[in-house]
């Protein structure tokens, strides 16, 4: 009888007992495997994992792309050819850093595997950047060779030649370039090379701690930084699919850019670790998303940033629920969009994750609670030392006690996430940028001599252990002596009927401390800005200090290549009508949102109108 009521007792004590137990078993098994890999001699890399999958199921589809498909054996042989072509014609050798500047296509995967077989590091460049940012990315990670598409590097070639960077353009046939310093790596040269396995001695100096990749931060707050991804970090991050319950018979849909950690590490390398099939698309398309899923029998999708909301905003169809997708894996999903997505597209398990490209701590919402980015777990706490600490958004620094140490926030309160830097949870920093690396470190946090990674994120952990993202410390601003979380204001604004998207930020006002709230918004198709409805909603939903005083209407909101909203330029442009073509509205206390004029701008700047 006692045994019979034990499950009921455990459930009442912890309603998530079953999910916690399943997650515990998964983590233990995964941890044992990773520890075996760390101790293995010789060093076992993601390349070795791929080669094992080639032996295990050589004829299984690995990559499906447009009208082509490639088995695990096909990809192995193509990468062997490319490795030899790169070695013979581009003089690529072990220890070189080779930059990839191209979009999503199978060649991207072939090249990365080829570089791994030669013992090279790959710098994954955002193919949307140009000029100054592009040159910065080349130089900050010590690039020796650049593999690119034609027509995108000419303007920075003189500087690249000065730095002895060899530039190769991928093409169908040999081409003579007018521009000195550009060579062609043609398909014919590649296909003439042998497809036989390469000697492992070519990568004999590569270790677990060696850099495998340089992946660049999105550049939302300035020039991109090259995060160092070691072979150890690459293997551990690729296990996210395993933790989320992805199996070898799943079909994984990748449309996120391969230059980003989500698409390349969690998506592509996670698929290699699982041995499943990848459906690769050049870029995201809301119109074709579900058609692709149905056509290729996709079972797992990936998302980031605003993707899910784009899908929810697409026209409804009768076959919205006709698909085989069972799992969505990603980060940045807002609670309202989460609920709407499930209601519209069916019973899909959403696995929301949290982590930074360069970070040493992460969370995963293995329960599926709407709105949470993760859940604390005793194994996680035992493995990683992390805390939420009090943070002063006005001074932009942690709050210290009388002894000079940081103060942990109580359960349920918002704090800055910091994670202790240890051998088990290292922070590799940014390539050739010690200053930026040091900025992400906090010393003497709780005791003299300790060292922590500063995530830059404000989180909240409730009494059940669920973790919620509140804001970035650079995005949260202070007005009228109060902290304003941009994510909270955004969530309320998009509830207004006419508003489809919103990007909230703080702008400086002469003669005022802090920053006043401003929002760039995109209206829904065929709708005008409803100033009355917007005013009523912000008045009933937000405290006075959090209500946007300025609203800027744009045709589209700027996002990075990974769908993160851009705020810095908007904040710099402020609320001056003369520097923008967009319509601008001002919240006048007695009249509501009214069109902003240049005269009003001067009156506010001169202090004649008090905010």
C-alpha positions in Angstrom: 0.0 0.0 0.0 2.8 2.4 0.9 4.6 1.6 -2.3 1.3 2.2 -4.2 0.9 5.8 -2.9 4.6 6.6 -3.2 4.2 8.0 -6.8 1.3 10.2 -5.6 3.4 11.5 -2.7 6.4 12.3 -4.9 4.1 14.1 -7.4 2.5 16.2 -4.6 6.0 17.1 -3.3 7.3 17.8 -6.9 4.8 17.9 -9.8 7.8 17.8 -12.2 9.2 14.6 -10.6 8.9 12.5 -13.8 10.5 15.1 -16.1 13.2 15.8 -13.5 14.0 12.1 -13.2 14.2 11.6 -17.0 16.4 14.7 -17.3 18.6 13.4 -14.5 19.2 10.1 -16.3 19.9 11.8 -19.6 22.4 14.1 -18.0 24.2 11.3 -16.2 24.6 9.2 -19.3 25.7 12.2 -21.3 28.2 13.2 -18.6 29.7 9.8 -18.5 30.1 9.8 -22.3 31.7 13.2 -22.3 34.1 12.3 -19.5 35.2 9.2 -21.5 35.7 11.4 -24.6 37.8 13.9 -22.5 40.0 11.0 -21.3 40.4 9.3 -24.6 43.8 8.9 -26.2 44.2 10.0 -29.0 41.9 13.1 -28.7 38.3 12.4 -29.9 36.9 15.4 -31.8 33.6 16.2 -33.6 35.4 15.1 -36.8 36.0 11.7 -35.3 32.4 11.6 -34.3 31.4 12.3 -37.9 33.8 9.6 -39.2 32.3 7.1 -36.8 28.8 8.0 -38.2 30.2 7.5 -41.7 31.2 3.9 -40.7 28.0 3.2 -38.9 25.6 4.3 -41.6 27.4 5.4 -44.8 24.3 5.4 -47.0 22.1 7.4 -44.7 21.0 10.8 -45.8 23.0 13.5 -44.0 22.2 16.7 -45.9 19.1 17.5 -48.0 19.4 20.8 -49.8 17.0 22.1 -52.5 17.0 19.3 -55.2 20.1 17.5 -54.0 20.9 15.1 -51.1 24.1 13.8 -49.7 24.8 10.7 -47.6 27.2 10.6 -44.8 29.7 8.8 -47.2 29.1 11.5 -49.9 29.9 14.3 -47.5 33.0 12.5 -46.2 34.4 12.0 -49.7 33.6 15.6 -50.8 35.4 16.9 -47.7 38.4 14.7 -48.5 38.6 16.2 -52.0 38.3 19.7 -50.7 41.0 19.1 -48.0 43.5 18.0 -50.7 42.5 20.9 -53.0 43.0 23.4 -50.2 46.3 21.8 -49.2 47.7 21.7 -52.8 46.3 24.9 -54.3 45.9 27.2 -51.3 48.8 25.9 -49.2 46.5 25.4 -46.2 48.1 23.5 -43.4 47.7 22.5 -39.7 47.3 25.5 -37.4 46.1 27.9 -40.1 42.9 30.0 -39.6 40.7 29.9 -42.6 37.7 32.3 -42.9 34.5 31.1 -44.5 32.4 33.9 -46.1 29.4 32.3 -47.7 25.8 31.4 -47.1 24.1 28.2 -46.2 24.8 25.4 -48.7 26.4 21.9 -48.5 29.8 23.4 -49.6 29.9 25.1 -46.2 29.8 21.7 -44.5 32.3 20.2 -46.9 34.8 23.0 -46.3 34.5 22.9 -42.5 35.1 19.1 -42.4 38.0 19.5 -44.8 39.6 22.1 -42.6 39.1 19.9 -39.5 40.9 17.1 -41.4 43.8 19.4 -42.0 43.9 20.6 -38.4 42.8 24.1 -39.2 40.6 26.6 -37.3 37.5 27.9 -39.1 36.4 31.5 -38.7 32.7 31.7 -39.5 32.0 35.1 -40.9 28.6 36.8 -41.2 28.1 37.0 -45.0 25.9 40.1 -44.6 28.7 42.3 -43.3 30.9 44.5 -45.5 33.7 47.1 -45.4 34.9 48.0 -42.0 33.1 45.2 -40.1 34.3 42.6 -42.6 37.9 43.7 -42.4 37.7 43.8 -38.6 36.5 40.2 -38.6 39.4 39.1 -40.8 42.0 40.6 -38.7 40.8 39.9 -35.2 41.2 36.2 -35.5 44.5 36.1 -37.4 43.1 34.8 -40.7 45.6 33.2 -43.1 43.2 32.2 -45.9 39.8 33.5 -47.0 37.3 31.4 -48.9 34.5 33.6 -50.3 31.9 34.2 -52.9 32.8 36.6 -55.7 32.2 40.4 -55.5 32.2 40.9 -51.7 35.9 41.4 -50.8 37.3 43.7 -53.4 37.0 46.8 -51.3 39.2 45.4 -48.5 41.7 43.5 -50.7 44.5 46.1 -50.3 44.5 45.6 -46.6 44.2 41.9 -46.8 47.3 41.8 -49.1 49.2 43.9 -46.6 48.4 41.2 -44.0 49.4 38.4 -46.4 45.9 36.9 -46.4 45.4 34.5 -49.4 41.9 35.0 -51.0 40.2 32.2 -52.9 36.8 32.6 -54.6 34.8 29.4 -55.0 33.6 29.0 -58.6 32.5 26.5 -61.2 35.5 27.1 -63.5 38.9 28.8 -63.4 38.7 32.5 -63.7 41.3 35.2 -64.3 40.6 38.1 -61.9 41.5 41.6 -62.8 41.9 42.3 -59.1 45.4 41.2 -57.9 45.4 38.8 -55.0 42.2 36.9 -55.8 42.4 33.3 -57.0 39.8 30.8 -57.9 39.3 27.4 -56.3 37.3 25.8 -59.1 35.0 22.8 -59.0 37.1 21.0 -61.5 40.2 21.3 -59.3 38.3 20.0 -56.3 36.8 17.1 -58.2 40.2 16.1 -59.6 41.5 15.5 -56.1 41.4 12.1 -54.4 38.5 11.3 -52.2 40.5 8.8 -50.1 40.8 9.3 -46.3 43.5 11.8 -45.1 46.3 10.9 -42.8 45.3 11.7 -39.1 48.8 12.9 -38.6 47.9 16.1 -40.5 46.0 17.1 -37.4 48.2 15.5 -34.8 48.8 18.8 -32.8 45.1 19.5 -32.3 44.0 19.0 -28.6 40.8 19.2 -26.6 41.7 22.8 -25.6 42.7 23.9 -29.2 40.4 26.5 -30.9 38.1 24.7 -33.3 36.1 27.8 -34.4 35.8 31.5 -34.2 32.2 32.5 -34.1 31.4 36.2 -34.0 29.0 37.9 -31.7 26.1 39.5 -33.5 27.4 43.0 -33.2 24.3 44.5 -31.7 26.4 46.9 -29.5 29.4 47.5 -31.8 31.9 45.6 -34.0 31.6 41.8 -33.7 33.9 40.0 -31.4 35.4 36.6 -32.2 34.4 34.1 -29.5 36.8 31.3 -29.2 35.1 27.9 -29.4 37.5 25.1 -28.4 37.1 21.5 -29.4 35.9 20.7 -25.9 33.3 23.4 -26.0 32.2 22.4 -29.5 31.5 18.8 -28.3 29.7 19.8 -25.2 27.5 22.4 -26.9 26.6 19.9 -29.6 25.0 17.7 -27.0 22.1 20.1 -26.7 20.1 17.9 -29.2 20.7 14.8 -27.1 19.6 16.6 -23.9 16.5 17.8 -25.7 15.5 14.3 -26.7 16.5 14.4 -30.4 17.1 10.9 -31.8 19.1 9.5 -34.7 15.9 8.9 -36.8 14.8 12.6 -36.5 14.9 15.0 -39.4 16.4 18.3 -38.3 15.5 21.6 -40.2 18.3 24.2 -40.4 17.6 27.6 -41.9 19.5 29.6 -39.3 22.8 30.9 -40.7 25.7 28.5 -40.3 28.0 31.3 -39.2 26.0 31.4 -35.9 26.4 29.1 -32.9 22.7 28.0 -33.1 22.8 26.9 -36.7 26.4 25.5 -36.8 27.0 24.1 -33.3 23.6 23.1 -31.9 22.1 22.4 -35.4 24.8 20.9 -37.6 27.2 19.5 -35.0 24.3 18.4 -32.9 23.0 16.4 -35.9 26.4 14.8 -36.4 26.5 13.8 -32.7 23.0 12.3 -33.1 23.7 10.9 -36.6 20.4 12.3 -37.9 19.4 13.9 -41.2 19.6 17.7 -41.8 17.3 19.6 -44.2 19.4 22.7 -45.0 17.8 25.9 -46.4 19.7 29.0 -47.6 17.7 31.3 -45.3 14.4 31.6 -43.3 11.2 32.0 -45.2 7.9 32.2 -43.3 6.0 31.4 -46.6 7.9 28.2 -47.3 8.6 27.0 -43.7 5.7 24.5 -43.2 5.8 23.4 -46.9 9.4 22.4 -46.3 8.6 20.6 -43.1 5.8 18.6 -44.9 7.8 17.9 -48.0 10.9 16.5 -46.1 9.0 15.0 -43.1 10.8 17.3 -40.7 10.4 16.2 -37.0 12.6 18.8 -35.3 12.8 22.6 -36.0 15.1 25.2 -34.6 14.2 28.8 -33.8 15.8 32.0 -32.5 14.8 35.6 -31.8 11.6 36.6 -33.6 11.2 33.6 -35.9 8.2 32.0 -34.1 6.3 35.3 -34.1 7.0 35.6 -37.9 5.4 32.2 -38.3 2.4 33.2 -36.1 1.9 36.4 -38.1 1.9 34.5 -41.5 -1.6 34.0 -43.1 -3.5 31.1 -41.5 -4.0 28.0 -43.6 -6.2 24.9 -43.3 -3.2 22.6 -43.1 -1.3 24.5 -40.4 -1.4 21.4 -38.2 -0.6 18.9 -40.9 3.0 18.1 -40.3 5.3 15.7 -38.4 7.1 18.3 -36.3 7.2 17.1 -32.7 10.0 19.3 -31.2 11.1 23.0 -31.4 14.5 23.8 -30.0 15.8 27.3 -29.6 15.9 30.5 -27.6 14.2 33.9 -27.4 10.6 32.8 -27.5 8.2 35.2 -25.8 5.4 33.8 -23.6 2.6 35.2 -25.7 4.0 33.9 -29.0 4.7 30.6 -27.4 1.1 30.0 -26.4 -0.1 31.3 -29.8 2.3 29.0 -31.7 1.1 25.9 -29.8 -2.6 26.8 -30.3 -2.2 27.3 -34.0 0.4 24.7 -35.1 -0.4 21.9 -32.7 1.1 19.8 -29.9 4.8 20.5 -30.5 7.1 20.2 -27.5 9.0 23.5 -27.2 12.5 23.2 -25.6 13.6 26.8 -24.8 17.3 27.1 -24.0 19.6 29.9 -22.7 23.2 30.4 -23.3 25.7 32.8 -24.8 28.1 32.0 -27.7 31.1 32.7 -25.4 29.5 31.9 -22.1 30.3 29.1 -19.6 26.8 28.5 -18.2 23.4 27.7 -19.7 19.9 26.5 -18.9 17.3 24.4 -20.6 13.5 24.4 -20.0 13.1 20.6 -20.2 9.7 20.9 -18.6 8.2 23.0 -21.3 6.8 25.7 -19.0 5.6 28.6 -21.1 7.8 31.7 -20.7 10.7 30.1 -18.9 14.2 29.9 -20.4 15.3 27.0 -18.2 14.9 25.2 -14.9 17.5 24.7 -12.2 18.6 21.2 -11.5 20.7 19.7 -8.7 23.2 18.2 -11.2 23.5 21.6 -12.8 24.2 23.3 -9.5 26.7 20.7 -8.6 28.6 21.1 -11.9 28.5 24.9 -12.3 28.7 27.6 -9.7 26.5 30.4 -10.7 24.4 33.1 -9.0 22.1 36.1 -9.6 23.6 39.2 -8.0 22.2 42.7 -7.4 23.0 45.2 -10.2 22.8 49.0 -10.3 21.6 49.9 -13.8 22.2 53.6 -13.2 25.9 53.1 -12.3 26.1 50.1 -14.6 27.9 48.0 -12.0 27.1 45.2 -9.4 26.0 46.3 -6.0 28.6 45.6 -3.3 28.2 45.0 0.5 30.3 46.7 3.2 33.1 44.2 2.6 33.2 44.9 -1.1 31.6 41.7 -2.2 28.6 41.1 -4.5 25.1 40.4 -3.0 23.0 37.5 -4.1 19.3 38.4 -4.8 16.5 36.4 -3.1 14.4 33.9 -5.0 11.9 35.6 -7.2 13.9 38.8 -7.7 15.8 40.0 -10.7 19.6 39.9 -10.7 22.7 39.7 -13.0 23.7 36.2 -13.9 27.4 35.4 -13.1 29.1 32.0 -13.4 32.4 31.0 -11.8 35.2 30.4 -14.3 36.7 27.0 -13.6 38.5 24.1 -15.4 35.1 22.5 -15.8 33.4 25.8 -16.8 36.1 27.7 -18.7 35.7 31.1 -20.4 37.9 31.2 -23.5 37.2 34.8 -24.3 37.7 36.6 -27.6 40.4 36.1 -30.1 43.2 38.7 -29.9 41.1 41.0 -27.8 42.2 40.8 -24.2 40.5 44.1 -23.3 37.0 42.8 -24.3 37.8 39.4 -22.7 38.7 41.1 -19.4 35.5 43.1 -19.5 33.5 39.9 -19.3 35.3 38.9 -16.1 34.3 39.8 -12.5 36.9 39.4 -9.8 36.5 39.1 -6.0 32.8 38.4 -6.4 32.1 36.5 -3.2 35.6 35.9 -1.8 38.9 37.4 -2.5 40.5 36.0 -5.6 37.5 34.3 -7.2 36.7 34.9 -10.9 33.3 34.9 -12.6 31.9 35.3 -16.1 29.6 38.3 -16.5 26.7 37.2 -18.7 25.4 40.7 -19.1 21.8 39.3 -18.6 19.3 40.0 -16.0 17.4 36.9 -15.0 14.9 35.8 -12.4 14.5 32.4 -10.7 11.2 31.6 -9.1 10.5 29.4 -6.1 10.1 26.3 -8.3 13.5 26.8 -9.9 12.2 28.1 -13.3 14.5 30.7 -14.9 13.2 33.7 -16.7 15.0 36.2 -18.9 14.3 39.8 -17.9 16.6 42.0 -20.0 20.2 42.8 -21.1 22.0 45.1 -18.7 22.7 47.4 -21.7 19.0 47.4 -22.7 17.5 48.1 -19.3 17.5 51.8 -18.6 16.7 54.0 -15.6 14.1 56.8 -15.7 12.6 58.8 -12.8 14.6 56.7 -10.4 13.1 53.4 -11.6 14.5 50.5 -13.7 12.7 49.9 -17.0 12.9 46.5 -18.6 12.6 46.8 -22.4 11.3 43.3 -22.8 8.4 43.9 -20.5 7.4 47.1 -22.3 7.8 45.4 -25.7 5.5 42.6 -24.6 2.8 45.1 -23.7 3.1 47.2 -26.8 2.6 44.2 -29.2 -0.7 43.5 -27.5 -2.1 46.7 -29.1 -4.2 45.7 -32.1 -2.4 47.8 -34.6 1.2 47.0 -33.6 2.9 44.0 -35.1 6.5 44.5 -33.8 8.1 46.7 -31.3 11.7 47.6 -30.3 12.0 49.5 -27.0 15.1 51.4 -25.9 16.1 54.4 -23.8 17.2 57.8 -25.2 19.0 60.6 -23.5 17.2 64.0 -22.9 19.2 67.2 -22.1 18.8 68.2 -18.5 17.4 64.9 -17.3 19.1 62.0 -15.5 18.8 58.5 -17.0 17.0 57.8 -20.3 13.4 58.2 -21.3 11.5 55.3 -23.0 11.1 55.2 -26.7 9.8 52.5 -29.0 10.2 51.8 -32.7 7.2 50.0 -34.0 6.0 48.3 -37.2 2.3 48.4 -37.9 0.2 45.5 -39.1 -0.6 45.5 -42.8 -3.4 47.9 -43.8 -3.6 49.4 -40.3 -2.9 52.9 -39.1 -1.4 53.9 -35.8 -4.1 54.0 -33.2 -2.9 56.6 -30.8 -5.9 56.3 -28.5 -5.8 52.5 -28.2 -2.0 52.6 -27.6 -2.4 55.3 -24.9 -5.2 53.3 -23.1 -3.1 50.1 -23.1 0.1 51.7 -21.8 -1.8 53.6 -19.2 -3.5 50.5 -17.8 -0.6 48.1 -18.3 2.5 50.1 -17.4 3.6 52.4 -14.6 4.1 56.0 -15.7 7.9 55.8 -15.7 7.9 52.8 -18.1 5.5 54.2 -20.7 7.3 55.1 -24.0 7.3 58.9 -24.3 8.2 58.7 -28.0 7.0 56.3 -30.7 8.7 55.9 -34.0 6.9 54.2 -36.8 9.1 52.2 -39.3 8.3 50.1 -42.3 10.5 47.3 -40.8 12.6 46.9 -37.7 16.3 46.3 -38.1 17.5 42.9 -36.9 20.8 41.1 -37.0 21.4 38.0 -39.2 20.2 36.0 -36.3 17.0 38.0 -35.8 18.0 40.0 -32.7 16.7 43.6 -32.6 19.2 46.4 -33.2 18.9 49.2 -30.6 22.2 51.1 -30.5 21.7 53.1 -33.7 18.1 53.9 -32.8 19.1 55.2 -29.4 21.8 57.3 -31.0 19.3 58.9 -33.4 17.1 59.7 -30.4 13.8 61.6 -30.9 15.0 64.4 -33.3 12.5 64.5 -36.2 15.2 66.2 -38.5 17.4 63.1 -38.5 14.8 60.6 -39.6 12.2 60.1 -42.3 9.9 58.0 -40.0 6.8 59.3 -38.4 7.3 60.3 -34.8 4.8 60.6 -31.9 5.2 62.2 -28.5 3.2 61.3 -25.4 1.7 64.6 -24.2 0.2 64.0 -20.7 -3.1 65.7 -21.4 -3.5 64.8 -25.1 -2.0 61.4 -25.5 0.3 60.4 -28.4 0.5 63.4 -30.8 2.7 64.0 -33.9 6.2 65.2 -32.9 7.4 68.4 -34.5 10.8 70.1 -34.6 9.5 72.9 -32.4 8.5 70.4 -29.8 11.9 68.8 -30.0 13.7 72.1 -29.3 11.3 72.9 -26.4 12.1 69.5 -24.8 15.8 69.9 -25.4 15.8 73.5 -24.0 13.8 72.4 -20.9 10.6 74.3 -21.8 8.7 71.1 -21.9 9.4 68.9 -18.8 9.2 65.2 -19.1 
